[in-house]
Amino acid sequence: MINKAMIDPKDELPRIFQANVFRFYERVVAPAFDNLPEPPPLEFGNVDTIDVFLDRAAAQVDAHTRNEAAKAFVLTTAGLFERQLRHWALYLFGHARLPDVRTQGFEALLSDCLQEVGVDGGPDDVALDLVEAFLVANVVRHGDGRTSTKLRTAIPSLWTYNRSEYVDINAGQSPDSEQIRIRSDDVKRYFRAGLRF
């Protein structure tokens, strides 16, 4: 039996949270991406048969579905990480900062937590990747706005398109926020940052 009096949440919560993030990736995200394989390069131009047309349409839908899944996973993961960070910060800073921990912006809280424990978030861009994931999640959640503009200025590559990889299949002109392109490597990078944190 574990003696709870000997467990300090300030020390134990980060390891518990790492395990939570890892299990979520291993049991949910990775299998989902395995079931949504990277579609072959998209082809365009005139077709001679309906079968070729339908295959091309299916490839576009598959690419769109994979991007939507990636956005959903970033949204879920960023929410999971933020909740865990705020939970840990309650123990890390104590009750003197309780209102701040609950309401402080994510970037500032992340920086304060790293500083409090004397950890440099720079190696392997851990802090930058966590902030990027948080911003992507906000764009996915809220659409166009300040965060979308900030992220598009800071990381324009998330809006870079190669038509052979992805085509927006929404009807009409989509908002800028709908044009964000999240690849499986981005999702892996965000999870890796959460685990390294």
Secondary structure, 3 states (H helix, E strand, C coil): CCCHHHCCHHHHHHHHHHHHHHHHHHHHHHHHHHHCCCCCCCCCCCCCCHHHHHHHHHHHHHHHHHHHHHHHHHHHHHHHHHHHHHHHHHHHHCHHHHHHHHHCCHHHHHHHHHHHCCCCCCHHHHHHHHHHHHHHHHHHHHCCCHHHHHHHHHCHHHHCCCCCCCCCCCCCCCCHHHHCCCCHHHHHHHHHHHHHC
